[in-house]
Amino acid sequence: MAFKLNRSKDEPMSEINVTPFVDVMLVLLIIFMVTAPLLTVGVQVDLPESAADSLPDDQEPLTITINSKGEVFIQEHQVTFKKIVPKLLAIAKNRTDTRIYVRGDKTINYGRVLEVMGTLSGAGFSKVALISEPYKQ
């Protein structure tokens, strides 16, 4: 009594081929890794260059952007100058130790950036930092 160990051509294949699935997942992973850094801030500004090192990130910071027209944005939402502090306090849940990054377009008057930073400092926010592009040699 011999058993037939090889399956015939007419029998359906009972194993699942996972190679195409793995290939698709790797491609999606690469796509997300490439596009994720581009989705961080939605307001386009031309940042100045600096040779300073970057600050360590312990939690997600809030970003205030001042574009070339002098308009102020918290993350991607435009706000008026008078509503910056109340909105930041609401977002940060009244915690003034929240890290805030200020991104100012390099074509804007430096006084406007200092005005925003002074307002933040006057409201009690102690961790306010300027963002710049790395210096290109």
DSSP file (Angstrom, degrees, kcal/mol; ACC not computed):
  #  RESIDUE AA STRUCTURE BP1 BP2  ACC     N-H-->O    O-->H-N    N-H-->O    O-->H-N    TCO  KAPPA ALPHA  PHI   PSI    X-CA   Y-CA   Z-CA
    1    1 A M              0   0    0      0, 0.0     2,-0.4     0, 0.0     0, 0.0   0.000 360.0 360.0 360.0 100.8    0.0    0.0    0.0
    2    2 A A        -     0   0    0      2,-0.0     2,-0.3     0, 0.0     0, 0.0  -0.829 360.0-142.7-102.8 136.9    1.8    3.0   -1.2
    3    3 A F        -     0   0    0     -2,-0.4     2,-0.8     1,-0.0     0, 0.0  -0.752  19.2-120.0 -97.5 145.6    0.6    6.5   -0.6
    4    4 A K        +     0   0    0     -2,-0.3    -1,-0.0     1,-0.2    -2,-0.0  -0.753  29.7 180.0 -85.9 114.6    0.9    9.2   -3.1
    5    5 A L        +     0   0    0     -2,-0.8     2,-0.3     2,-0.1    -1,-0.2   0.783  60.1  73.9 -88.0 -29.5    3.0   12.1   -1.5
    6    6 A N  S    S-     0   0    0      1,-0.0     2,-0.2     0, 0.0    -2,-0.0  -0.657  82.1-127.1 -85.7 138.9    3.0   14.5   -4.5
    7    7 A R        -     0   0    0     -2,-0.3     2,-0.1     1,-0.1    -2,-0.1  -0.558  25.4-117.9 -83.8 152.7   -0.1   16.3   -5.2
    8    8 A S    >   -     0   0    0     -2,-0.2     3,-0.8     1,-0.1    -1,-0.1  -0.321  24.1-106.1 -84.3 170.9   -1.5   16.2   -8.7
    9    9 A K  T 3  S+     0   0    0      1,-0.2    -1,-0.1    -2,-0.1    -2,-0.0   0.708 115.2  59.1 -69.0 -21.7   -1.9   19.1  -11.0
   10   10 A D  T 3  S+     0   0    0      2,-0.1    -1,-0.2     0, 0.0    -3,-0.0   0.665  83.9  93.2 -85.8 -16.1   -5.7   19.1  -10.6
   11   11 A E  S <  S-     0   0    0     -3,-0.8     2,-0.1     1,-0.1     3,-0.0  -0.539  82.0-112.5 -79.0 141.9   -5.7   19.6   -6.8
   12   12 A P        -     0   0    0      0, 0.0     2,-0.4     0, 0.0    -1,-0.1  -0.396  32.7-106.0 -70.8 151.2   -6.0   23.2   -5.5
   13   13 A M        -     0   0    0      1,-0.1     0, 0.0    -2,-0.1     0, 0.0  -0.633  28.2-165.6 -77.8 130.6   -3.0   24.7   -3.7
   14   14 A S        +     0   0    0     -2,-0.4     2,-0.3     2,-0.1    -1,-0.1   0.538  60.0  85.3 -99.0  -7.2   -3.7   24.9    0.0
   15   15 A E  S    S-     0   0    0      1,-0.0     2,-0.5     2,-0.0    -2,-0.1  -0.687  74.7-127.9 -93.8 149.3   -0.8   27.3    1.0
   16   16 A I        -     0   0    0     -2,-0.3     2,-0.8     2,-0.0    -2,-0.1  -0.822  15.2-135.1 -95.8 131.6   -1.1   31.0    0.8
   17   17 A N        +     0   0    0     -2,-0.5     4,-0.3     1,-0.1    -2,-0.0  -0.775  25.8 177.2 -86.4 110.3    1.7   32.8   -1.0
   18   18 A V     >  +     0   0    0     -2,-0.8     4,-2.5     1,-0.2     5,-0.2   0.473  55.4  93.7 -94.0  -3.3    2.6   35.8    1.2
   19   19 A T  H  > S+     0   0    0      1,-0.2     4,-2.3     2,-0.2    -1,-0.2   0.919  86.7  46.3 -59.7 -47.2    5.4   37.1   -1.0
   20   20 A P  H  > S+     0   0    0      0, 0.0     4,-2.3     0, 0.0    -1,-0.2   0.892 112.3  52.6 -63.0 -35.6    3.2   39.7   -2.9
   21   21 A F  H  > S+     0   0    0     -4,-0.3     4,-2.2     2,-0.2    -2,-0.2   0.925 110.1  47.0 -63.3 -45.1    1.7   40.8    0.4
   22   22 A V  H  X S+     0   0    0     -4,-2.5     4,-2.3     2,-0.2    -1,-0.2   0.894 110.8  53.1 -64.1 -40.7    5.1   41.4    2.0
   23   23 A D  H  X S+     0   0    0     -4,-2.3     4,-2.0    -5,-0.2    -2,-0.2   0.925 110.2  46.8 -60.8 -45.0    6.2   43.3   -1.1
   24   24 A V  H  X S+     0   0    0     -4,-2.3     4,-2.3     1,-0.2    -2,-0.2   0.908 111.7  51.1 -64.8 -41.9    3.2   45.6   -1.0
   25   25 A M  H  X S+     0   0    0     -4,-2.2     4,-2.3     1,-0.2    -1,-0.2   0.884 109.2  50.5 -64.4 -38.7    3.7   46.2    2.7
   26   26 A L  H  X S+     0   0    0     -4,-2.3     4,-2.2     2,-0.2    -1,-0.2   0.899 110.2  49.7 -66.0 -40.0    7.3   47.1    2.3
   27   27 A V  H  X S+     0   0    0     -4,-2.0     4,-2.2     2,-0.2    -2,-0.2   0.922 111.9  48.2 -64.2 -43.6    6.5   49.6   -0.5
   28   28 A L  H  X S+     0   0    0     -4,-2.3     4,-2.5     1,-0.2    -2,-0.2   0.891 109.6  53.2 -63.7 -39.3    3.8   51.2    1.6
   29   29 A L  H  X S+     0   0    0     -4,-2.3     4,-2.2     1,-0.2    -1,-0.2   0.920 109.8  47.5 -61.0 -44.3    6.2   51.4    4.6
   30   30 A I  H  X S+     0   0    0     -4,-2.2     4,-1.9     2,-0.2    -2,-0.2   0.903 110.5  52.3 -64.3 -41.5    8.8   53.2    2.4
   31   31 A I  H  X S+     0   0    0     -4,-2.2     4,-2.3     1,-0.2    -2,-0.2   0.928 111.7  45.8 -61.1 -45.5    6.2   55.6    1.1
   32   32 A F  H  X S+     0   0    0     -4,-2.5     4,-2.0     1,-0.2    -1,-0.2   0.869 110.6  53.4 -67.2 -35.8    5.1   56.5    4.6
   33   33 A M  H  < S+     0   0    0     -4,-2.2    -1,-0.2    -5,-0.2    -2,-0.2   0.860 113.0  44.0 -66.7 -34.2    8.6   56.9    5.8
   34   34 A V  H  < S+     0   0    0     -4,-1.9     4,-0.3    -5,-0.2    -2,-0.2   0.887 119.6  39.9 -77.1 -40.1    9.4   59.4    3.0
   35   35 A T  H >X S+     0   0    0     -4,-2.3     4,-0.7    -5,-0.2     3,-0.6   0.720  96.5  77.9 -86.2 -20.6    6.2   61.4    3.2
   36   36 A A  G >< S+     0   0    0     -4,-2.0     3,-1.3     1,-0.2    -1,-0.2   0.903  92.5  50.4 -59.5 -45.0    5.8   61.6    7.1
   37   37 A P  G >4 S+     0   0    0      0, 0.0     3,-0.9     0, 0.0     4,-0.3   0.797 105.9  58.4 -64.5 -24.0    8.5   64.3    7.6
   38   38 A L  G <4 S+     0   0    0     -3,-0.6     3,-0.2    -4,-0.3    -2,-0.2   0.661  98.8  59.7 -77.2 -14.8    6.8   66.5    4.9
   39   39 A L  G << S+     0   0    0     -3,-1.3    -1,-0.2    -4,-0.7     3,-0.1   0.296  76.6  95.6 -95.9   9.6    3.5   66.5    6.8
   40   40 A T  S <  S+     0   0    0     -3,-0.9     2,-0.4     1,-0.2    -1,-0.2   0.944  93.5  15.0 -70.7 -48.8    4.8   68.1   10.0
   41   41 A V        -     0   0    0     -4,-0.3    -1,-0.2    -3,-0.2    35,-0.1  -0.993  58.6-163.6-132.4 133.6    3.9   71.8    9.3
   42   42 A G        +     0   0    0     -2,-0.4     2,-0.5    -3,-0.1    34,-0.1   0.591  63.4  89.5 -95.0 -10.9    1.5   73.0    6.6
   43   43 A V  S    S-     0   0    0     32,-0.2     2,-0.6    34,-0.0    23,-0.1  -0.776  73.6-134.0 -92.7 126.1    2.4   76.7    6.4
   44   44 A Q        +     0   0    0     -2,-0.5     2,-0.3    21,-0.1    61,-0.1  -0.675  36.1 159.4 -84.2 120.0    5.1   77.4    3.8
   45   45 A V        -     0   0    0     -2,-0.6     2,-0.9    22,-0.1    22,-0.1  -0.963  42.9-124.1-134.7 155.3    7.8   79.8    5.1
   46   46 A D        -     0   0    0     -2,-0.3    60,-3.3    87,-0.0    61,-0.2  -0.845  36.6-154.7 -99.1  98.4   11.4   80.5    3.9
   47   47 A L        -     0   0    0     -2,-0.9    58,-0.1    58,-0.2    85,-0.1  -0.412  13.6-115.8 -78.1 148.0   13.4   79.9    7.1
   48   48 A P        -     0   0    0      0, 0.0    85,-3.7     0, 0.0     2,-0.3  -0.366  34.0-108.4 -73.4 162.5   16.8   81.5    7.8
   49   49 A E  E     +a  133   0A   0     83,-0.2     2,-0.3    -2,-0.1    86,-0.1  -0.659  37.4 177.2 -94.6 150.4   19.9   79.3    8.1
   50   50 A S  E     -a  134   0A   0     83,-2.5    85,-1.8    -2,-0.3    82,-0.1  -0.992  33.6-144.2-149.9 149.9   21.7   78.7   11.3
   51   51 A A        +     0   0    0     -2,-0.3     2,-0.1    83,-0.2    -1,-0.0   0.344  64.9 119.4 -93.9   5.0   24.7   76.6   12.5
   52   52 A A        -     0   0    0      1,-0.1    83,-0.1     0, 0.0    -2,-0.1  -0.356  68.1-110.6 -72.6 150.7   23.1   75.9   15.9
   53   53 A D        -     0   0    0      1,-0.1     2,-0.1    81,-0.1    -1,-0.1  -0.390  37.2-101.4 -74.7 157.8   22.3   72.3   17.0
   54   54 A S        -     0   0    0     -2,-0.1    -1,-0.1     1,-0.1    77,-0.0  -0.458  35.3-111.2 -79.7 155.1   18.7   71.2   17.2
   55   55 A L        -     0   0    0     -2,-0.1     2,-0.1     1,-0.1    -1,-0.1  -0.567  34.4-103.7 -84.2 147.9   17.0   70.9   20.6
   56   56 A P        -     0   0    0      0, 0.0     2,-0.6     0, 0.0    -1,-0.1  -0.479  31.7-136.1 -70.7 142.4   16.1   67.5   22.0
   57   57 A D        +     0   0    0      1,-0.2     3,-0.1    -2,-0.1     0, 0.0  -0.887  34.6 161.5-103.5 117.3   12.4   66.6   21.7
   58   58 A D  S    S+     0   0    0     -2,-0.6     2,-0.3     1,-0.3    -1,-0.2   0.660  74.5   6.4-102.5 -23.2   10.7   65.1   24.8
   59   59 A Q  S    S-     0   0    0      0, 0.0    -1,-0.3     0, 0.0    40,-0.0  -0.954  96.8 -73.9-149.7 167.1    7.1   65.8   23.7
   60   60 A E        -     0   0    0     -2,-0.3    39,-0.1    -3,-0.1     2,-0.1  -0.497  53.4-144.2 -67.1 119.2    5.3   67.2   20.7
   61   61 A P        -     0   0    0      0, 0.0     2,-0.3     0, 0.0    39,-0.2  -0.418  10.8-117.1 -82.6 160.2    5.9   71.0   20.5
   62   62 A L  E     -b  100   0B   0     37,-2.5    39,-3.2    -2,-0.1     2,-0.5  -0.746  28.9-144.8 -89.3 145.5    3.5   73.6   19.4
   63   63 A T  E     -b  101   0B   0     -2,-0.3    12,-3.3    37,-0.2     2,-0.5  -0.954  12.5-167.5-119.4 126.5    4.6   75.5   16.3
   64   64 A I  E     -bC 102  74B   0     37,-3.5    39,-3.4    -2,-0.5     2,-0.4  -0.956  13.7-164.9-108.8 126.3    3.8   79.2   15.7
   65   65 A T  E     -bC 103  73B   0      8,-2.5     8,-2.6    -2,-0.5     2,-0.5  -0.926  13.0-166.7-116.6 135.1    4.5   80.3   12.1
   66   66 A I  E     -bC 104  72B   0     37,-3.1    39,-2.4    -2,-0.4     6,-0.2  -0.964  19.9-156.3-118.2 111.7    4.8   83.9   10.9
   67   67 A N    >   -     0   0    0      4,-1.9     3,-1.9    -2,-0.5   -22,-0.1  -0.119  36.6 -86.5 -83.0-177.0    4.7   84.0    7.1
   68   68 A S  T 3  S+     0   0    0      1,-0.3    41,-0.1     2,-0.1    -1,-0.1   0.675 126.9  55.8 -66.7 -17.7    6.1   86.6    4.8
   69   69 A K  T 3  S-     0   0    0      2,-0.1    -1,-0.3    39,-0.1     3,-0.1   0.493 118.4-108.6 -90.3  -4.0    2.9   88.7    5.0
   70   70 A G    <   +     0   0    0     -3,-1.9     2,-0.2     1,-0.3    -2,-0.1   0.510  68.9 147.8  89.3   5.4    3.1   88.9    8.8
   71   71 A E        -     0   0    0      1,-0.0    -4,-1.9     9,-0.0     2,-0.4  -0.533  40.5-137.5 -76.0 141.6    0.2   86.5    9.4
   72   72 A V  E     -CD  66  79B   0      7,-0.6     7,-2.6    -6,-0.2     2,-0.4  -0.846  20.2-174.0-106.0 134.8    0.4   84.3   12.5
   73   73 A F  E     -CD  65  78B   0     -8,-2.6    -8,-2.5    -2,-0.4     2,-0.6  -0.977  20.0-150.4-126.4 138.7   -0.5   80.6   12.5
   74   74 A I  E >  S-CD  64  77B   0      3,-2.8     3,-2.4    -2,-0.4     2,-0.4  -0.965  83.6 -40.0-104.5 117.9   -0.7   78.1   15.3
   75   75 A Q  T 3  S-     0   0    0    -12,-3.3   -32,-0.2    -2,-0.6   -10,-0.1  -0.546 127.8 -30.1  55.7-114.9    0.2   74.8   13.7
   76   76 A E  T 3  S+     0   0    0     -2,-0.4     2,-0.5   -34,-0.1    -1,-0.3   0.379 118.5  99.0-107.7   4.5   -1.8   75.3   10.4
   77   77 A H  E <   -D   74   0B   0     -3,-2.4    -3,-2.8   -34,-0.0     2,-0.2  -0.809  69.9-130.9-102.0 125.9   -4.6   77.5   11.7
   78   78 A Q  E     +D   73   0B   0     -2,-0.5     2,-0.3    -5,-0.3    -5,-0.3  -0.501  30.3 179.7 -73.9 137.3   -4.4   81.3   11.2
   79   79 A V  E     -D   72   0B   0     -7,-2.6    -7,-0.6    -2,-0.2     2,-0.1  -0.934  29.4-109.1-133.2 157.4   -5.0   83.4   14.3
   80   80 A T    >   -     0   0    0     -2,-0.3     3,-0.8     1,-0.1     4,-0.3  -0.481  35.6-110.4 -80.5 160.7   -5.1   87.1   15.1
   81   81 A F  G >  S+     0   0    0      1,-0.3     3,-1.0     2,-0.2     4,-0.4   0.861 116.9  53.7 -61.2 -37.3   -2.3   88.5   17.2
   82   82 A K  G 3  S+     0   0    0      1,-0.2    -1,-0.3     2,-0.1     3,-0.2   0.742 107.5  51.3 -70.9 -22.6   -4.6   89.2   20.2
   83   83 A K  G <> S+     0   0    0     -3,-0.8     4,-1.9     1,-0.2    -1,-0.2   0.366  82.0  93.7 -97.8   5.8   -5.8   85.6   20.3
   84   84 A I  H <> S+     0   0    0     -3,-1.0     4,-2.5    -4,-0.3     5,-0.2   0.967  88.5  42.1 -61.6 -53.8   -2.4   83.9   20.3
   85   85 A V  H  > S+     0   0    0     -4,-0.4     4,-2.7     1,-0.2     5,-0.2   0.932 114.8  48.2 -65.2 -48.5   -2.0   83.5   24.0
   86   86 A P  H  > S+     0   0    0      0, 0.0     4,-2.0     0, 0.0    -1,-0.2   0.910 114.9  46.7 -59.7 -39.5   -5.6   82.4   24.8
   87   87 A K  H  X S+     0   0    0     -4,-1.9     4,-2.6     2,-0.2    -2,-0.2   0.917 112.7  48.9 -68.4 -41.4   -5.5   79.8   22.0
   88   88 A L  H  X S+     0   0    0     -4,-2.5     4,-2.9    -5,-0.2    -1,-0.2   0.907 111.1  50.3 -63.9 -41.0   -2.1   78.5   23.1
   89   89 A L  H  <>S+     0   0    0     -4,-2.7     5,-3.2     2,-0.2     4,-0.4   0.885 112.0  48.1 -64.0 -37.4   -3.3   78.3   26.8
   90   90 A A  H ><5S+     0   0    0     -4,-2.0     3,-0.6    -5,-0.2    -2,-0.2   0.918 114.7  44.9 -67.9 -42.7   -6.3   76.4   25.6
   91   91 A I  H 3<5S+     0   0    0     -4,-2.6    -2,-0.2     1,-0.2    -1,-0.2   0.912 117.3  44.2 -66.5 -42.2   -4.3   74.0   23.5
   92   92 A A  T ><5S-     0   0    0     -4,-2.9     3,-1.0    -5,-0.2    -1,-0.2   0.404 111.4-120.0 -85.0   3.1   -1.6   73.5   26.2
   93   93 A K  T < 5S-     0   0    0     -3,-0.6    -3,-0.2    -4,-0.4    -4,-0.1   0.917  70.0 -56.7  58.0  46.4   -4.3   73.1   28.9
   94   94 A N  T 3 <S+     0   0    0     -5,-3.2     2,-0.7     1,-0.2    -1,-0.2   0.665 100.9 139.2  59.7  21.4   -2.9   76.1   30.8
   95   95 A R    X   -     0   0    0     -3,-1.0     3,-0.8    -6,-0.3    -1,-0.2  -0.858  33.7-172.0 -95.4 114.8    0.6   74.5   31.0
   96   96 A T  T 3  S+     0   0    0     -2,-0.7    30,-1.6     1,-0.2    31,-0.5   0.432  77.0  73.2 -87.2   1.8    3.1   77.2   30.4
   97   97 A D  T 3   +     0   0    0     28,-0.2    -1,-0.2    29,-0.1     2,-0.2   0.284  68.2 123.7 -94.9  10.9    6.0   74.7   30.3
   98   98 A T    <   -     0   0    0     -3,-0.8    29,-0.5     1,-0.1     2,-0.3  -0.504  70.0-113.8 -69.9 136.9    4.9   73.5   26.9
   99   99 A R        -     0   0    0     -2,-0.2   -37,-2.5   -39,-0.1     2,-0.4  -0.578  34.9-168.8 -75.0 131.4    7.6   73.7   24.3
  100  100 A I  E     -be  62 128B   0     27,-3.0    29,-2.6    -2,-0.3     2,-0.5  -0.987   8.0-157.2-125.9 127.0    6.8   76.3   21.6
  101  101 A Y  E     -be  63 129B   0    -39,-3.2   -37,-3.5    -2,-0.4     2,-0.6  -0.891   6.5-153.6-103.6 131.8    8.7   76.7   18.3
  102  102 A V  E     -be  64 130B   0     27,-3.2    29,-2.3    -2,-0.5     2,-0.6  -0.927   7.7-168.6-107.6 120.5    8.5   80.0   16.4
  103  103 A R  E     -b   65   0B   0    -39,-3.4   -37,-3.1    -2,-0.6     2,-0.5  -0.939   8.9-177.6-110.0 113.5    9.1   79.8   12.7
  104  104 A G  E     -b   66   0B   0     -2,-0.6   -37,-0.2    27,-0.5   -36,-0.1  -0.942  29.8-116.6-115.9 131.8    9.6   83.2   11.1
  105  105 A D    >   -     0   0    0    -39,-2.4     3,-1.3    -2,-0.5   -58,-0.2  -0.351  23.7-128.5 -60.5 141.6   10.0   83.8    7.4
  106  106 A K  T 3  S+     0   0    0    -60,-3.3    -1,-0.1     1,-0.3   -59,-0.1   0.653 105.5  58.8 -72.5 -12.9   13.5   85.3    6.7
  107  107 A T  T 3  S+     0   0    0    -61,-0.2    -1,-0.3     2,-0.1     2,-0.1   0.563  88.1  96.2 -89.0  -8.4   12.0   88.1    4.6
  108  108 A I  S <  S-     0   0    0     -3,-1.3     2,-0.2   -42,-0.2   -40,-0.1  -0.437  90.4 -90.3 -82.4 155.9    9.8   89.4    7.5
  109  109 A N    >>  -     0   0    0      1,-0.1     3,-1.2   -41,-0.1     4,-1.0  -0.442  30.2-134.7 -62.2 130.9   10.8   92.2    9.8
  110  110 A Y  H 3> S+     0   0    0      1,-0.3     4,-2.2     2,-0.2     5,-0.2   0.782 102.1  66.9 -60.1 -28.4   12.7   90.8   12.8
  111  111 A G  H 3> S+     0   0    0      1,-0.2     4,-2.2     2,-0.2    -1,-0.3   0.842  94.9  55.9 -62.9 -34.1   10.6   93.1   15.1
  112  112 A R  H <> S+     0   0    0     -3,-1.2     4,-1.9     2,-0.2    -1,-0.2   0.904 108.3  47.6 -65.8 -40.7    7.4   91.1   14.2
  113  113 A V  H  X S+     0   0    0     -4,-1.0     4,-2.5     1,-0.2    -2,-0.2   0.917 113.3  48.3 -65.4 -43.2    9.1   87.8   15.4
  114  114 A L  H  X S+     0   0    0     -4,-2.2     4,-2.8     1,-0.2    -2,-0.2   0.850 107.7  56.2 -65.5 -33.8   10.3   89.5   18.6
  115  115 A E  H  X S+     0   0    0     -4,-2.2     4,-1.9     2,-0.2    -1,-0.2   0.922 110.5  43.9 -63.0 -44.3    6.8   90.9   19.2
  116  116 A V  H  X S+     0   0    0     -4,-1.9     4,-2.1     2,-0.2    -2,-0.2   0.922 115.3  48.0 -66.6 -44.2    5.3   87.4   19.0
  117  117 A M  H  X S+     0   0    0     -4,-2.5     4,-2.5     1,-0.2    -2,-0.2   0.883 110.8  51.8 -65.9 -37.5    8.1   85.9   21.2
  118  118 A G  H  X S+     0   0    0     -4,-2.8     4,-2.6     2,-0.2    -1,-0.2   0.882 108.2  51.6 -64.6 -38.6    7.7   88.8   23.7
  119  119 A T  H  X S+     0   0    0     -4,-1.9     4,-1.3     2,-0.2    -2,-0.2   0.915 111.6  47.2 -63.0 -43.1    4.0   88.1   23.9
  120  120 A L  H  <>S+     0   0    0     -4,-2.1     5,-2.0     2,-0.2     4,-0.3   0.919 113.6  47.4 -64.5 -43.9    4.6   84.5   24.6
  121  121 A S  H ><5S+     0   0    0     -4,-2.5     3,-1.3     1,-0.2    -2,-0.2   0.894 109.9  53.0 -65.1 -40.2    7.2   85.2   27.2
  122  122 A G  H 3<5S+     0   0    0     -4,-2.6    -1,-0.2     1,-0.3    -2,-0.2   0.767 104.0  57.4 -65.8 -25.8    4.9   87.8   28.9
  123  123 A A  T 3<5S-     0   0    0     -4,-1.3    -1,-0.3    -3,-0.2    -2,-0.2   0.510 125.6-101.1 -83.1  -4.6    2.2   85.1   29.1
  124  124 A G  T < 5S+     0   0    0     -3,-1.3     2,-0.5    -4,-0.3    -3,-0.2   0.439  71.6 146.0 103.2  -0.4    4.5   82.9   31.1
  125  125 A F      < +     0   0    0     -5,-2.0    -1,-0.3     1,-0.2     3,-0.2  -0.603  20.4 179.2 -73.2 122.7    5.7   80.5   28.4
  126  126 A S        +     0   0    0    -30,-1.6     2,-0.8    -2,-0.5    -1,-0.2   0.647  64.2  65.0-101.9 -17.5    9.3   79.6   29.3
  127  127 A K        +     0   0    0    -31,-0.5   -27,-3.0   -29,-0.5     2,-0.5  -0.617  64.1 144.9-109.9  72.8   10.2   77.1   26.6
  128  128 A V  E     +e  100   0B   0     -2,-0.8     2,-0.3   -29,-0.2   -27,-0.2  -0.935  20.6 176.0-111.7 128.9   10.1   79.3   23.4
  129  129 A A  E     -e  101   0B   0    -29,-2.6   -27,-3.2    -2,-0.5     2,-0.3  -0.957  27.4-123.6-134.8 151.2   12.6   78.6   20.7
  130  130 A L  E     -e  102   0B   0     -2,-0.3     2,-0.4   -29,-0.2   -27,-0.2  -0.708  23.1-142.3 -90.4 144.4   13.3   79.9   17.1
  131  131 A I        +     0   0    0    -29,-2.3   -27,-0.5    -2,-0.3     2,-0.3  -0.890  26.3 166.9-107.1 137.0   13.4   77.4   14.2
  132  132 A S        -     0   0    0     -2,-0.4   -83,-0.2   -85,-0.1     3,-0.1  -0.924  38.7 -97.8-140.7 166.7   15.9   77.8   11.4
  133  133 A E  E     -a   49   0A   0    -85,-3.7   -83,-2.5    -2,-0.3     3,-0.1  -0.593  51.3 -96.0 -79.7 147.3   17.2   75.8    8.5
  134  134 A P  E     -a   50   0A   0      0, 0.0     2,-0.2     0, 0.0   -83,-0.2  -0.381  48.7 -98.5 -62.0 144.2   20.6   74.1    9.0
  135  135 A Y        -     0   0    0    -85,-1.8     2,-0.5   -83,-0.1    -3,-0.0  -0.465  34.9-143.0 -67.5 129.2   23.5   76.1    7.7
  136  136 A K              0   0    0     -2,-0.2    -1,-0.1     1,-0.1   -87,-0.0  -0.841 360.0 360.0 -97.8 125.0   24.6   74.9    4.2
  137  137 A Q              0   0    0     -2,-0.5    -1,-0.1     0, 0.0    -2,-0.0   0.438 360.0 360.0 -95.0 360.0   28.3   75.0    3.6
